[in-house]
Amino acid sequence: MVPLSPPSGRSASTTEVGRFMDRLESALAPLDRGILLAQWGVAMGRSAHPERWEMARARLLGGPELVRFADEALSRPLPRLLERRVALLRRAAEDVQVEHDTPIVRLRNDLLRRDASLRVRYRGRLLPLHRVGELLRKAEERRERQRLWEASQRSLATLEPGIRKLAELRNARAHELGFPSFVELRLSQEGVSRAQLERFIVSLKAIGRPAARRVRDDFEDAKGERGWYPWDLPRAFELRKPPAVDRYFPGRGMLSAAMGALRGWGFHPERYHLRIDRHAISAGGLCYAPTIPQDVRVVVNPQGGWVWYGILMHELGHAVHASLTRAPTHLLRGYETLPGNAGMSEGVGGLFEEISGEAAWLSTRTGLPRASIDRLIADRAVGWPDSVGYTALWVEQELELYRRPTGDLVSTFARLQRAYEGYLPTSVPASFGDGIWVQYGLYAKSYLFAWLFASQVREGMLRDIGGDTWPNPRVAPWLTRNWFRPGITQDWVAQVNETSGTPLGTGALLRRLRSFGA
């Protein structure tokens, strides 16, 4: 794939600019499809090679010519959608100079393959990470939990040198493009300043810290033990669930139940081009859309349980979003290969995941006692604020990774975790070998934005359509009209303002948490 020669953005006619964009997007579409299909193959444990597609994409979009063309074209009036396409091209061309730089591509994909095949050696067995998480939740004995947790951290630590190097490479390329670091580059694409993000972190950690301490205190009271360690947290949250609740959420019924949840909002998943694959992966779930809207794929872990039902609904939210997008050109459809949309995407997933905690939906589970439903609902007053705060802590740690990738990150992260969770020191430190930091640089912030997005959009939506949160068949038309069908014809931060009536902030989230009694 060779670069296309752009016309002069300043002197070309509007027609010439539009024709060039048509040619470029036609060439870009099969490359983005190849990347996403290869990433799906890696997640499925197959021999796939995203790097060859990424390097071809880099040859198409690389170099300063496209950025110069976009800057010149944007300096004069253009029709609204053409202006948006050129702006997105500029973002893609800038981003490709970092993320598709050859050393970064090779290192990133090597780390992704290692993460996908990562196993934890425990008692003579090799366990996938999601299996370790399940055992941590079920293990009664603290010593057993400690052994499991320490074994998982030793395995994850094998990714740490590569993650440090990846952060260094990303910082260096971003600096060459005129940014202080990769953080500022990524945030400029999202439309949020670093100062604004740091204010969100402070606010959300303050919201979550009392809930985190309550989780610790309740666990210590329930177990009759003192001391609080990272390996206790999964068990603490398991004990907050009603006893044996997961028996009402079997793996064999997970997909049909999730599809029924979508129909309760007025969606028709049987009409969409969805492919659902079950495969043991380190992440909770993944969604890939190689061709929007015709080819959309979800990968979920092959196990049941209430938490996994929510994860499947989250991934189906991404899939429904892609399946209902009707934007007219490739860039406007908002592919994952284009940066700046992850906050909206994860926010949509969060909206759908919330269905799993709605009393009306829980009541559809055959045999689930009312007392168990009430307990699940009541625990949101603790679980949600703690999750919000922990997400902010996660973002803070990723910012620290890019601030000084060669520094003593293990000690710094341990200090931040102890300050938030109240953990006691451990002999085996927590690893920062997080695979999500590999594929999408500075991605943790997307989950922080998702909390804000989901609460704010939900509040504006219910104000417009009225009725219950679930079931409510008016949800599908509203989300489709305001968010899904348009694609990314405008930046999501501005769109939140438009659909909710207020700028992106913490107000709607705080009101939601107070409604739980938090």
PEFEN-V154389 format. One record per pair of residues at least 4 apart in sequence whose ideal C-beta (glycine too) atoms are under 7 Angstrom apart, sorted by sequence separation. I is the first residue (numbers start at 0). J is the second residue. D is the distance in whole Angstrom. If there is no record, write none. Layout:
# PEFEN-V154389
i:I j:J d:D
i:I j:J d:D
This chain:
# PEFEN-V154389
i:7 j:11 d:5
i:11 j:15 d:4
i:13 j:17 d:6
i:14 j:18 d:6
i:15 j:19 d:6
i:16 j:20 d:6
i:17 j:21 d:6
i:18 j:22 d:7
i:19 j:23 d:6
i:20 j:24 d:6
i:21 j:25 d:6
i:22 j:26 d:7
i:23 j:27 d:6
i:24 j:28 d:6
i:27 j:31 d:6
i:28 j:32 d:6
i:29 j:33 d:6
i:30 j:34 d:7
i:31 j:35 d:6
i:32 j:36 d:6
i:33 j:37 d:6
i:34 j:38 d:6
i:35 j:39 d:6
i:36 j:40 d:6
i:37 j:41 d:7
i:38 j:42 d:7
i:39 j:43 d:6
i:49 j:53 d:6
i:50 j:54 d:6
i:51 j:55 d:7
i:52 j:56 d:6
i:53 j:57 d:6
i:54 j:58 d:7
i:55 j:59 d:7
i:56 j:60 d:6
i:57 j:61 d:5
i:63 j:67 d:6
i:64 j:68 d:6
i:65 j:69 d:6
i:66 j:70 d:6
i:67 j:71 d:6
i:68 j:72 d:6
i:69 j:73 d:6
i:70 j:74 d:7
i:77 j:81 d:5
i:78 j:82 d:7
i:79 j:83 d:7
i:80 j:84 d:6
i:81 j:85 d:6
i:82 j:86 d:6
i:83 j:87 d:6
i:84 j:88 d:6
i:85 j:89 d:7
i:86 j:90 d:7
i:87 j:91 d:6
i:88 j:92 d:6
i:89 j:93 d:6
i:90 j:94 d:6
i:91 j:95 d:6
i:94 j:98 d:6
i:95 j:99 d:4
i:96 j:100 d:7
i:100 j:104 d:7
i:101 j:105 d:6
i:102 j:106 d:6
i:103 j:107 d:6
i:104 j:108 d:6
i:105 j:109 d:6
i:106 j:110 d:6
i:107 j:111 d:6
i:108 j:112 d:6
i:109 j:113 d:6
i:110 j:114 d:6
i:111 j:115 d:6
i:112 j:116 d:6
i:113 j:117 d:6
i:126 j:130 d:4
i:128 j:132 d:7
i:129 j:133 d:7
i:130 j:134 d:6
i:131 j:135 d:6
i:132 j:136 d:7
i:133 j:137 d:6
i:134 j:138 d:6
i:140 j:144 d:7
i:141 j:145 d:6
i:142 j:146 d:7
i:143 j:147 d:6
i:144 j:148 d:6
i:145 j:149 d:6
i:146 j:150 d:6
i:147 j:151 d:7
i:148 j:152 d:6
i:149 j:153 d:6
i:150 j:154 d:7
i:151 j:155 d:6
i:152 j:156 d:6
i:158 j:162 d:6
i:159 j:163 d:6
i:160 j:164 d:6
i:161 j:165 d:6
i:162 j:166 d:7
i:163 j:167 d:7
i:164 j:168 d:6
i:165 j:169 d:6
i:166 j:170 d:6
i:167 j:171 d:6
i:168 j:172 d:6
i:169 j:173 d:6
i:170 j:174 d:6
i:171 j:175 d:7
i:172 j:176 d:7
i:174 j:178 d:6
i:179 j:183 d:5
i:181 j:185 d:6
i:182 j:186 d:6
i:183 j:187 d:6
i:185 j:189 d:7
i:191 j:195 d:5
i:193 j:197 d:6
i:194 j:198 d:7
i:195 j:199 d:7
i:196 j:200 d:7
i:197 j:201 d:7
i:198 j:202 d:6
i:199 j:203 d:6
i:200 j:204 d:6
i:201 j:205 d:6
i:202 j:206 d:7
i:203 j:207 d:6
i:204 j:208 d:6
i:207 j:211 d:6
i:208 j:212 d:7
i:209 j:213 d:6
i:210 j:214 d:7
i:211 j:215 d:7
i:212 j:216 d:6
i:213 j:217 d:6
i:214 j:218 d:6
i:215 j:219 d:6
i:216 j:220 d:6
i:217 j:221 d:6
i:218 j:222 d:6
i:227 j:231 d:6
i:231 j:235 d:6
i:232 j:236 d:7
i:233 j:237 d:6
i:234 j:238 d:6
i:235 j:239 d:7
i:240 j:244 d:5
i:252 j:256 d:5
i:253 j:257 d:6
i:254 j:258 d:6
i:255 j:259 d:6
i:256 j:260 d:7
i:257 j:261 d:7
i:258 j:262 d:7
i:259 j:263 d:7
i:262 j:266 d:6
i:290 j:294 d:4
i:303 j:307 d:6
i:305 j:309 d:7
i:306 j:310 d:7
i:307 j:311 d:6
i:308 j:312 d:7
i:309 j:313 d:6
i:310 j:314 d:7
i:311 j:315 d:6
i:312 j:316 d:7
i:314 j:318 d:6
i:315 j:319 d:6
i:316 j:320 d:6
i:317 j:321 d:7
i:318 j:322 d:6
i:319 j:323 d:6
i:320 j:324 d:7
i:327 j:331 d:6
i:333 j:337 d:6
i:340 j:344 d:6
i:341 j:345 d:6
i:342 j:346 d:6
i:343 j:347 d:6
i:344 j:348 d:7
i:345 j:349 d:6
i:346 j:350 d:7
i:347 j:351 d:7
i:348 j:352 d:6
i:349 j:353 d:7
i:353 j:357 d:7
i:357 j:361 d:7
i:358 j:362 d:6
i:367 j:371 d:6
i:369 j:373 d:6
i:370 j:374 d:6
i:371 j:375 d:6
i:372 j:376 d:6
i:373 j:377 d:6
i:374 j:378 d:6
i:378 j:382 d:5
i:379 j:383 d:5
i:381 j:385 d:6
i:382 j:386 d:6
i:383 j:387 d:6
i:384 j:388 d:6
i:385 j:389 d:6
i:386 j:390 d:6
i:387 j:391 d:7
i:388 j:392 d:6
i:389 j:393 d:6
i:390 j:394 d:7
i:391 j:395 d:6
i:392 j:396 d:7
i:393 j:397 d:7
i:394 j:398 d:6
i:395 j:399 d:7
i:396 j:400 d:7
i:397 j:401 d:7
i:398 j:402 d:6
i:400 j:404 d:6
i:407 j:411 d:6
i:408 j:412 d:6
i:409 j:413 d:6
i:410 j:414 d:6
i:411 j:415 d:7
i:412 j:416 d:6
i:413 j:417 d:6
i:414 j:418 d:6
i:415 j:419 d:6
i:416 j:420 d:5
i:417 j:421 d:7
i:435 j:439 d:7
i:444 j:448 d:6
i:445 j:449 d:6
i:448 j:452 d:6
i:449 j:453 d:6
i:450 j:454 d:7
i:451 j:455 d:6
i:452 j:456 d:6
i:453 j:457 d:6
i:454 j:458 d:6
i:455 j:459 d:7
i:456 j:460 d:6
i:457 j:461 d:6
i:458 j:462 d:6
i:459 j:463 d:6
i:460 j:464 d:6
i:461 j:465 d:7
i:467 j:471 d:5
i:473 j:477 d:6
i:474 j:478 d:6
i:475 j:479 d:6
i:476 j:480 d:6
i:477 j:481 d:6
i:478 j:482 d:5
i:479 j:483 d:5
i:480 j:484 d:6
i:489 j:493 d:5
i:490 j:494 d:7
i:491 j:495 d:6
i:493 j:497 d:6
i:494 j:498 d:6
i:495 j:499 d:6
i:505 j:509 d:6
i:506 j:510 d:6
i:507 j:511 d:6
i:508 j:512 d:6
i:509 j:513 d:6
i:510 j:514 d:7
i:513 j:517 d:6
i:6 j:11 d:4
i:11 j:16 d:5
i:40 j:45 d:4
i:60 j:65 d:6
i:72 j:77 d:7
i:77 j:82 d:4
i:98 j:103 d:6
i:99 j:104 d:6
i:120 j:125 d:6
i:121 j:126 d:6
i:126 j:131 d:5
i:138 j:143 d:4
i:173 j:178 d:4
i:178 j:183 d:4
i:186 j:191 d:5
i:191 j:196 d:6
i:219 j:224 d:6
i:261 j:266 d:4
i:262 j:267 d:7
i:268 j:273 d:6
i:280 j:285 d:6
i:289 j:294 d:5
i:302 j:307 d:6
i:326 j:331 d:4
i:355 j:360 d:7
i:367 j:372 d:6
i:406 j:411 d:7
i:417 j:422 d:5
i:466 j:471 d:5
i:478 j:483 d:6
i:479 j:484 d:5
i:489 j:494 d:5
i:496 j:501 d:7
i:501 j:506 d:7
i:512 j:517 d:4
i:41 j:47 d:5
i:97 j:103 d:7
i:138 j:144 d:5
i:174 j:180 d:7
i:178 j:184 d:4
i:186 j:192 d:6
i:219 j:225 d:6
i:326 j:332 d:5
i:354 j:360 d:5
i:361 j:367 d:6
i:416 j:422 d:6
i:436 j:442 d:7
i:496 j:502 d:5
i:40 j:47 d:3
i:118 j:125 d:4
i:119 j:126 d:5
i:173 j:180 d:6
i:186 j:193 d:6
i:261 j:268 d:5
i:288 j:295 d:5
i:300 j:307 d:6
i:330 j:337 d:7
i:333 j:340 d:5
i:435 j:442 d:5
i:461 j:468 d:7
i:466 j:473 d:6
i:8 j:16 d:7
i:41 j:49 d:7
i:77 j:85 d:7
i:118 j:126 d:6
i:173 j:181 d:4
i:176 j:184 d:7
i:219 j:227 d:7
i:324 j:332 d:5
i:400 j:408 d:6
i:495 j:503 d:5
i:6 j:15 d:5
i:73 j:82 d:7
i:118 j:127 d:6
i:119 j:128 d:7
i:135 j:144 d:6
i:138 j:147 d:6
i:287 j:296 d:5
i:324 j:333 d:7
i:399 j:408 d:7
i:464 j:473 d:4
i:6 j:16 d:7
i:37 j:47 d:4
i:170 j:180 d:5
i:183 j:193 d:6
i:186 j:196 d:6
i:258 j:268 d:5
i:286 j:296 d:7
i:362 j:372 d:6
i:464 j:474 d:7
i:37 j:48 d:6
i:38 j:49 d:5
i:117 j:128 d:6
i:170 j:181 d:5
i:173 j:184 d:4
i:182 j:193 d:6
i:286 j:297 d:5
i:299 j:310 d:7
i:361 j:372 d:5
i:492 j:503 d:5
i:37 j:49 d:4
i:73 j:85 d:6
i:119 j:131 d:5
i:135 j:147 d:5
i:169 j:181 d:4
i:215 j:227 d:5
i:299 j:311 d:5
i:399 j:411 d:6
i:6 j:19 d:6
i:72 j:85 d:5
i:73 j:86 d:6
i:134 j:147 d:6
i:135 j:148 d:6
i:218 j:231 d:6
i:284 j:297 d:7
i:285 j:298 d:4
i:416 j:429 d:7
i:464 j:477 d:5
i:5 j:19 d:6
i:284 j:298 d:7
i:358 j:372 d:6
i:361 j:375 d:6
i:460 j:474 d:7
i:463 j:477 d:6
i:34 j:49 d:5
i:37 j:52 d:6
i:284 j:299 d:5
i:299 j:314 d:6
i:413 j:428 d:5
i:69 j:85 d:5
i:131 j:147 d:6
i:396 j:412 d:5
i:413 j:429 d:6
i:218 j:235 d:4
i:221 j:238 d:6
i:297 j:314 d:5
i:412 j:429 d:6
i:460 j:477 d:5
i:481 j:498 d:5
i:34 j:52 d:4
i:280 j:298 d:6
i:297 j:315 d:6
i:358 j:376 d:6
i:3 j:22 d:6
i:33 j:52 d:4
i:34 j:53 d:6
i:69 j:88 d:5
i:70 j:89 d:7
i:356 j:375 d:7
i:396 j:415 d:6
i:409 j:428 d:5
i:412 j:431 d:6
i:3 j:23 d:6
i:69 j:89 d:4
i:131 j:151 d:5
i:218 j:238 d:7
i:272 j:292 d:7
i:276 j:296 d:7
i:278 j:298 d:6
i:280 j:300 d:6
i:356 j:376 d:7
i:395 j:415 d:6
i:214 j:235 d:5
i:254 j:275 d:6
i:272 j:293 d:5
i:279 j:300 d:6
i:297 j:318 d:5
i:30 j:52 d:6
i:34 j:56 d:7
i:272 j:294 d:6
i:273 j:295 d:6
i:274 j:296 d:4
i:275 j:297 d:5
i:276 j:298 d:5
i:277 j:299 d:6
i:279 j:301 d:7
i:3 j:26 d:7
i:65 j:88 d:6
i:66 j:89 d:6
i:69 j:92 d:7
i:128 j:151 d:7
i:272 j:295 d:6
i:295 j:318 d:5
i:356 j:379 d:6
i:392 j:415 d:6
i:408 j:431 d:6
i:271 j:295 d:7
i:273 j:297 d:7
i:277 j:301 d:4
i:392 j:416 d:7
i:30 j:55 d:5
i:0 j:26 d:7
i:30 j:56 d:4
i:66 j:92 d:5
i:121 j:147 d:6
i:284 j:310 d:5
i:295 j:321 d:5
i:65 j:92 d:4
i:66 j:93 d:6
i:283 j:310 d:4
i:284 j:311 d:6
i:295 j:322 d:5
i:317 j:344 d:6
i:320 j:347 d:5
i:392 j:419 d:5
i:286 j:314 d:5
i:30 j:59 d:7
i:121 j:150 d:5
i:284 j:313 d:6
i:285 j:314 d:7
i:292 j:321 d:6
i:0 j:30 d:7
i:120 j:150 d:6
i:284 j:314 d:4
i:291 j:321 d:5
i:292 j:322 d:5
i:317 j:347 d:7
i:60 j:91 d:6
i:119 j:150 d:5
i:286 j:317 d:4
i:292 j:323 d:7
i:316 j:347 d:5
i:317 j:348 d:5
i:388 j:419 d:7
i:400 j:431 d:7
i:27 j:59 d:6
i:60 j:92 d:5
i:119 j:151 d:5
i:286 j:318 d:5
i:292 j:324 d:6
i:316 j:348 d:4
i:26 j:59 d:6
i:288 j:321 d:4
i:291 j:324 d:5
i:61 j:95 d:6
i:314 j:348 d:7
i:316 j:350 d:6
i:60 j:95 d:4
i:61 j:96 d:6
i:119 j:154 d:5
i:313 j:348 d:4
i:316 j:351 d:3
i:396 j:431 d:7
i:118 j:154 d:7
i:313 j:349 d:7
i:315 j:351 d:6
i:316 j:352 d:7
i:400 j:436 d:7
i:117 j:154 d:6
i:57 j:95 d:5
i:313 j:351 d:6
i:56 j:95 d:6
i:312 j:351 d:5
i:313 j:352 d:4
i:397 j:436 d:6
i:456 j:495 d:7
i:459 j:498 d:5
i:312 j:352 d:5
i:401 j:441 d:7
i:455 j:495 d:6
i:459 j:499 d:4
i:291 j:332 d:4
i:458 j:499 d:6
i:459 j:500 d:6
i:57 j:99 d:4
i:312 j:354 d:5
i:456 j:498 d:6
i:56 j:99 d:6
i:291 j:334 d:7
i:309 j:352 d:5
i:312 j:355 d:6
i:452 j:495 d:6
i:456 j:499 d:6
i:114 j:158 d:6
i:397 j:441 d:6
i:455 j:499 d:5
i:54 j:99 d:7
i:113 j:158 d:6
i:273 j:318 d:5
i:53 j:99 d:5
i:309 j:355 d:4
i:397 j:443 d:4
i:54 j:101 d:7
i:308 j:355 d:5
i:110 j:158 d:6
i:271 j:319 d:7
i:455 j:503 d:7
i:273 j:322 d:7
i:394 j:443 d:5
i:458 j:507 d:4
i:54 j:104 d:6
i:253 j:303 d:6
i:272 j:322 d:6
i:305 j:355 d:7
i:393 j:443 d:5
i:394 j:444 d:5
i:53 j:104 d:5
i:110 j:161 d:5
i:250 j:301 d:6
i:257 j:308 d:7
i:268 j:319 d:7
i:271 j:322 d:4
i:110 j:162 d:7
i:250 j:302 d:5
i:256 j:308 d:6
i:260 j:312 d:6
i:451 j:503 d:6
i:455 j:507 d:4
i:250 j:303 d:3
i:266 j:319 d:6
i:394 j:447 d:5
i:451 j:504 d:7
i:454 j:507 d:4
i:50 j:104 d:5
i:249 j:303 d:5
i:253 j:307 d:7
i:257 j:311 d:5
i:261 j:315 d:6
i:451 j:505 d:7
i:454 j:508 d:4
i:0 j:55 d:4
i:50 j:105 d:6
i:106 j:161 d:6
i:110 j:165 d:7
i:248 j:303 d:5
i:253 j:308 d:6
i:257 j:312 d:5
i:2 j:58 d:6
i:16 j:72 d:5
i:248 j:304 d:6
i:390 j:446 d:5
i:391 j:447 d:6
i:1 j:58 d:7
i:2 j:59 d:6
i:248 j:305 d:5
i:390 j:447 d:5
i:451 j:508 d:6
i:454 j:511 d:5
i:0 j:58 d:5
i:50 j:108 d:5
i:106 j:164 d:6
i:107 j:165 d:6
i:245 j:303 d:7
i:253 j:311 d:6
i:257 j:315 d:6
i:261 j:319 d:7
i:450 j:508 d:6
i:0 j:59 d:5
i:2 j:61 d:7
i:5 j:64 d:6
i:49 j:108 d:5
i:106 j:165 d:5
i:245 j:304 d:4
i:2 j:62 d:6
i:5 j:65 d:6
i:8 j:68 d:4
i:245 j:305 d:6
i:248 j:308 d:5
i:390 j:450 d:6
i:8 j:69 d:7
i:16 j:77 d:7
i:20 j:81 d:7
i:244 j:305 d:6
i:2 j:64 d:7
i:8 j:70 d:7
i:9 j:71 d:4
i:103 j:165 d:7
i:106 j:168 d:7
i:5 j:68 d:4
i:8 j:71 d:3
i:387 j:450 d:5
i:7 j:71 d:7
i:8 j:72 d:3
i:13 j:77 d:6
i:17 j:81 d:6
i:20 j:84 d:5
i:9 j:74 d:7
i:13 j:78 d:7
i:16 j:81 d:7
i:20 j:85 d:7
i:23 j:88 d:7
i:103 j:168 d:5
i:240 j:305 d:7
i:102 j:168 d:6
i:103 j:169 d:7
i:13 j:81 d:7
i:20 j:88 d:7
i:16 j:85 d:7
i:41 j:111 d:6
i:41 j:112 d:6
i:44 j:115 d:7
i:97 j:169 d:6
i:100 j:172 d:5
i:42 j:115 d:6
i:41 j:115 d:5
i:97 j:172 d:4
i:96 j:172 d:6
i:97 j:173 d:6
i:96 j:176 d:6
i:148 j:229 d:6
i:148 j:230 d:4
i:93 j:176 d:6
i:141 j:224 d:7
i:145 j:228 d:7
i:147 j:230 d:7
i:97 j:181 d:7
i:145 j:230 d:5
i:144 j:230 d:4
i:97 j:184 d:7
i:144 j:231 d:7
i:141 j:231 d:7
i:144 j:234 d:6
i:94 j:188 d:7
i:260 j:354 d:5
i:135 j:230 d:6
i:138 j:234 d:6
i:136 j:233 d:5
i:263 j:360 d:7
i:90 j:188 d:6
i:135 j:233 d:4
i:136 j:234 d:6
i:341 j:439 d:7
i:135 j:234 d:7
i:137 j:237 d:7
i:260 j:360 d:6
i:345 j:445 d:5
i:349 j:449 d:5
i:353 j:453 d:7
i:132 j:233 d:6
i:136 j:237 d:4
i:341 j:442 d:6
i:345 j:446 d:6
i:348 j:449 d:7
i:349 j:450 d:7
i:346 j:448 d:7
i:342 j:445 d:5
i:346 j:449 d:4
i:350 j:453 d:5
i:341 j:445 d:4
i:345 j:449 d:4
i:349 j:453 d:4
i:342 j:448 d:3
i:346 j:452 d:3
i:350 j:456 d:7
i:342 j:449 d:6
i:346 j:453 d:5
i:350 j:457 d:6
i:359 j:467 d:7
i:343 j:452 d:6
i:360 j:469 d:5
i:342 j:452 d:6
i:346 j:456 d:7
i:359 j:469 d:5
i:357 j:468 d:6
i:359 j:470 d:6
i:357 j:469 d:4
i:354 j:469 d:5
i:248 j:364 d:7
i:247 j:364 d:5
i:247 j:366 d:6
i:247 j:367 d:4
i:244 j:371 d:5
i:384 j:512 d:6
i:383 j:512 d:6
i:241 j:371 d:4
i:383 j:515 d:6
i:241 j:374 d:5
i:384 j:517 d:5
i:241 j:375 d:7
i:383 j:517 d:7
i:347 j:482 d:7
i:380 j:515 d:4
i:379 j:515 d:5
i:380 j:516 d:4
i:380 j:517 d:4
i:239 j:378 d:5
i:340 j:487 d:6
i:343 j:491 d:4
i:342 j:491 d:6
i:129 j:279 d:6
i:188 j:338 d:5
i:189 j:339 d:5
i:188 j:339 d:4
i:340 j:491 d:6
i:127 j:279 d:5
i:129 j:281 d:7
i:128 j:281 d:4
i:185 j:338 d:7
i:189 j:342 d:6
i:281 j:434 d:6
i:282 j:435 d:7
i:333 j:486 d:5
i:127 j:281 d:7
i:332 j:486 d:5
i:333 j:487 d:4
i:331 j:486 d:5
i:323 j:479 d:5
i:331 j:487 d:6
i:331 j:488 d:6
i:324 j:483 d:6
i:325 j:484 d:5
i:326 j:485 d:6
i:323 j:483 d:4
i:324 j:484 d:7
i:326 j:486 d:3
i:323 j:484 d:6
i:324 j:486 d:5
i:326 j:488 d:6
i:320 j:483 d:5
i:117 j:281 d:6
i:115 j:281 d:7
i:114 j:281 d:6
i:214 j:381 d:6
i:213 j:381 d:6
i:129 j:300 d:5
i:210 j:381 d:5
i:214 j:385 d:6
i:210 j:384 d:4
i:211 j:385 d:5
i:210 j:385 d:4
i:207 j:384 d:5
i:211 j:388 d:6
i:206 j:384 d:5
i:207 j:385 d:5
i:210 j:388 d:7
i:207 j:387 d:5
i:208 j:388 d:6
i:206 j:387 d:6
i:207 j:388 d:2
i:206 j:388 d:6
i:207 j:389 d:6
i:203 j:387 d:5
i:204 j:388 d:5
i:207 j:391 d:7
i:203 j:388 d:6
i:203 j:390 d:7
i:204 j:391 d:5
i:203 j:391 d:4
i:204 j:392 d:6
i:200 j:391 d:5
i:229 j:422 d:6
i:200 j:394 d:6
i:227 j:421 d:6
i:228 j:422 d:6
i:200 j:395 d:5
i:227 j:422 d:6
i:228 j:423 d:6
i:227 j:423 d:6
i:229 j:425 d:7
i:226 j:423 d:6
i:228 j:425 d:6
i:229 j:429 d:6
i:264 j:469 d:7
i:215 j:421 d:6
i:263 j:469 d:6
i:264 j:470 d:7
i:263 j:470 d:4
i:264 j:471 d:6
i:265 j:472 d:4
i:211 j:419 d:6
i:264 j:472 d:7
i:265 j:473 d:7
i:211 j:420 d:5
i:212 j:421 d:6
i:265 j:474 d:6
i:266 j:475 d:5
i:264 j:474 d:4
i:265 j:475 d:3
i:208 j:419 d:6
i:264 j:475 d:5
i:265 j:476 d:7
i:204 j:419 d:6
i:182 j:398 d:6
i:182 j:401 d:5
i:181 j:401 d:5
i:180 j:401 d:5
i:170 j:401 d:6
i:43 j:276 d:6
i:44 j:278 d:7
i:166 j:400 d:5
i:43 j:278 d:5
i:166 j:401 d:5
i:167 j:404 d:5
i:42 j:280 d:6
i:166 j:404 d:4
i:163 j:404 d:5
i:88 j:330 d:6
i:163 j:405 d:7
i:42 j:285 d:5
i:87 j:330 d:4
i:84 j:328 d:6
i:94 j:338 d:5
i:203 j:447 d:7
i:84 j:330 d:5
i:91 j:337 d:6
i:84 j:331 d:6
i:90 j:337 d:7
i:39 j:287 d:4
i:83 j:331 d:7
i:90 j:338 d:6
i:196 j:444 d:6
i:199 j:447 d:6
i:38 j:287 d:6
i:90 j:339 d:6
i:87 j:337 d:6
i:35 j:287 d:5
i:35 j:288 d:7
i:36 j:289 d:5
i:35 j:289 d:4
i:43 j:298 d:7
i:185 j:440 d:6
i:42 j:298 d:5
i:185 j:441 d:4
i:32 j:289 d:5
i:39 j:296 d:6
i:32 j:290 d:6
i:181 j:440 d:6
i:182 j:441 d:6
i:181 j:441 d:7
i:162 j:431 d:7
i:162 j:432 d:6
i:159 j:430 d:6
i:169 j:440 d:5
i:159 j:431 d:6
i:165 j:437 d:7
i:159 j:432 d:5
i:156 j:430 d:4
i:158 j:432 d:3
i:162 j:436 d:6
i:152 j:427 d:6
i:155 j:430 d:4
i:157 j:432 d:7
i:162 j:437 d:6
i:156 j:432 d:6
i:152 j:429 d:6
i:155 j:432 d:3
i:149 j:427 d:4
i:152 j:430 d:5
i:35 j:335 d:7
i:190 j:490 d:5
i:28 j:329 d:5
i:191 j:492 d:7
i:27 j:329 d:6
i:34 j:336 d:6
i:190 j:492 d:4
i:31 j:334 d:5
i:202 j:505 d:5
i:24 j:328 d:5
i:24 j:329 d:4
i:31 j:336 d:5
i:24 j:330 d:6
i:199 j:505 d:7
i:206 j:512 d:7
i:210 j:517 d:7
i:114 j:434 d:4
i:114 j:437 d:6
i:111 j:437 d:6
i:110 j:437 d:5
i:111 j:438 d:6
i:107 j:437 d:6
i:107 j:438 d:7
i:83 j:488 d:6
i:80 j:488 d:6
